[in-house]
Amino acid sequence: MLVGTTLWSVENRAEAAGPTDEEQQLIHTPKIGSLERKAICDAARPYVLSNYAIAAPPQPIVFRISHISVQEPYCNFEAIPLYKDGSYISTEYVEDIGFNFCLKETAGTWEVIMDLSRTDVPDTSELRKIRDNFPRDFPLSLLSSDWRERLERIPSSGGVLGSQKGNELETAGAAKVIAAREADWAAAGISEDFVVASKMAKSGSTAREINEEIALEHRDQPDRPQMHAAERAELSKYYGVVIDGL
C-alpha cells in the first residue's frame, strides 16, 4: 500500500466527522428571539450597510440566517439580507452576496472582526492569508463544514489555530488520528523519520527539536531514507511542524 493512500484515507475519515463531541459541547446556537441572537444581528447590520450598501435601502434590513454558532467570545454568522417584510433587497441597494462574518464579543458588545463573504472559491494562497488573519484563539469548529474543511487543509504560519481548549481538543484529535495509523505504518512503507517526528510532535516537541533529532539520526545512518512529501504535509497539517530538507 502506498503511504499517500494510507494517509489520505485516514485524513478523509477524520475530516468527514466534523467537530468532535467535546468541541460541539462548547458551541451553542443562539435561539430565535434571544437577546444574544439580536445583539449579533445588530452588530452585523451596520457592517453590511457600511461595506455592501450601494444606496440607502428604503426599508430596515433583517437577516435570514443559515448558520450561526457561538463559542464565547466568538461567533460565526452566515446569512442573506432581506427587508423587514421578508422581501428580497434589490441589487440597486445592496450587493447580491451571501454574508459570512466572524464576530467577537467584548464587554457585552459584538463586532465583526473577519469577513469571509465572497462570490467565488478562494485558492490556496488566499486561504492561507485568510487563515493567518484569524485571531490565534478562534476555534475553526465554529465555521460551517465547507469553510472548516478548506481552512483545515491550510497550515497556519503561526502554528495550530484554535482557542486554548480548542487547541487541546485539536491536538488530542490529531494524536488519535496518528495513533490509528501506527498499526499500518510498517505495511505502508512509512519512513522512520515520520515515526520519530510524529511521536515527538505528540509529546509537545518544537519543530526545531524535531528537525535536530532527525538530522542526528541521518548523521548516524547516512543511508536512512528521507521523509516523503506526503508525510511532511501531514505533520504540517496536524501539528504546524515544518520539516527541513536534509
N, C-alpha and C positions, 0 to 999 in steps of 0.2 A: 504493500500500500504506500502511496506517495505521501510525504509529510504534509504537503499542502492540502491534500484531500482530507486527512485526519483533522487538521486544524480548522479547515473551513466548515466541516460537518459539525463539530462541537460548537464552533462560534455561532453558527446559524441557529442551532438549537437553543443556545443561551440567549441570543437576541430576540428570538421569537417569543420567549417567555415574558418579556417586558419587565416592569418593576417587580421586585421581589415582594413577598407578603409583608416583610418588615418595612420596606420602603413605602408600600401602599398604606400602612398604618399611620405613617407620618403625614400623609396627604389627605386633604379633605376638599370637597366641592361645596362652596357656599350655597345655601339653599335659596331658591327663588323667593324674592321679597325680603331677604335678610339684610340687615344693615351693612354687613361685610360685602355682600354682592353689590349693593347700591354704591358703596364707597369706591369699589374697584371700577364700576362703570362711570362714576362721576370723575374719576381720575383719567380714564381713557377718553372721555368725550371731548374735553378741551384740547387734548393732544391731537385727536383726529381733526378738529376744526382748525387748529393751528398749522397742521402739516399736510392735510389732504383736501381741505375745502378749497374749491375753485372760486366759489362765491358763497355769500351767506345763505344757508338754507332757509326757506320760508317757514319751516316748522321745526320744533325741537326734534333732536335725533335720539333714538334709543338703539339698543343692540340686540340682535338675535344671536345668542351665544351658542357656539358649537362645542367649545372646550373651555373649562375654567377649573384650574387646580391650584390649591394653596398649600404651601408648607412654609410657615412663618420663618422669616418675614417676606417671603417671595410668592409671586403668583404668575402663572401663565394663562393668557386670555386670548381666545380666538373667536372672532365674531364678524358679522356684517352689519353695517348701519342701516337703519330704517327710520321712517318718520314715526312719530308717536302713535299715529293711527294705524301703523302696520304696513303702510305702503312703501314701495321702494323709492330710493332717492335718485333723482336724475343725475347723470354724469355731468350736467352743467353746473352742479353744485358740489358734488364730492366724487373723487376718483373711484372708478369701479374696481375695487380690490377687497379681498378678504383680509381683515386685520389680525395680526398676531403680535401681541405685546407681552413683554416680561415686565412686571412691576415689583416695586419694593415698598414696604410699609415702614415708615419712620415716624415715631411719636404719634401714631394714630392716623397718619396721612399717607395715602398711596400715591406713587409717582411712577410713570413709565420710565424704565431705565434701559430697555433694549427693544428695538423694533425689528421684528422678523418678517414683517409684511412684504410680500413680493408677488409678482405675477409669473416668475419663472423658477426653475430649479437651480439652486446655486451649484457652481462647480467646486472642485476640491479646494482650490485656492481661496474662494470666497468663504467656504465652510470653515476653513482654518482661521480666517480673520474673525468670523462670527464667534467661533468657539473661544478664541483668545480674548474677545471683548467682554465675555461674560464675567461677572464677579466670581472670584475664586470659590465662594461658598454656595453658588447657585446649583441646586440639585437638578440634574438633567431629567430625573424621573417625573418632574412636573410637566414636561413637554409632551405633546401628542406623539404617538408612536412613530409617525413619519419623521418628525424633526429629531426625535431622540435617536433613531437608528442612523440618520445622516450624521449627527454630531458624534455619536459613539465610535464611528469609524475613523474619526479625525483626532489624532493625539493633540492635546493642548501643549503649547510650547512651555507652559509653566508647570506641567505635571497633571495629576488627576483632578478633574473638575467635580465639585460637589460640596455640600455642607460637611461639617465635621462628622456628623452622624452619617450623612450620605457617603462620605469618603470611606468610613469604616465598613458600611454595607457594600460599597462598590468593591473595596479590596477583598472583603470576605467572599463576595460573589466570584471575583476573579480567581481567588485561591481554590474555590470549589471546582471551577472550570479546569484549572491547571491540574488539580488533583485527579479529576476524572480522566485526564489524558495520560497520566503517568503509566497506567497499565498497558497503553498502546504504544508507548514511545519506542521501545526496542523493536517491535514489529514494524513500526512505521519508518524506521531509519532516522529518527530524530537525533540531532547532534548532541554530543556530551556537553558542548558549550551551552546549549539551550537548557539542558537539565540543570546545570550549575547556576545559570543566570536566573531561571525561573524560581528555583528554591531560595536563592539569595534575595530576590525581589520579594518573595512571600515573607521572608523574615525581616524585611524593612531595610535591607542594604541599599545604599545610594548607587546611582548609575556609575559614579567614579569608582566605588569599591568593586562593583561587579566587573567593570572593564579591566581594572588592575588584576583581579583574580584570574580572569580569562587570559590576560596577557602572560601571567606567570605560568599558567597551565601550558600555553603554547611554547614558552621558552623551554620548559621541561620535556615537552613532547612535540618536537618540530613537525612531525608528520600528522599531527592531530587535525582532522577535518574542521573547517571553519563552519560557523553558524550559517544556515540557509537564510535567504532573504525573507521567506515566509515567517521564519522563526523570529527574526528581528522585528518584523511588523507586529507579531503577536505581543512581544514584550513591550513595544511602544504603545500598543493599543490598551493593554490591560494595566500596565504599571507606569507608563510615561518614561520608560527606561530606553535610552538610545545607546545601542551597542556600537562601539568604534570598529572600523575595519582594521584588520591586522596586516 
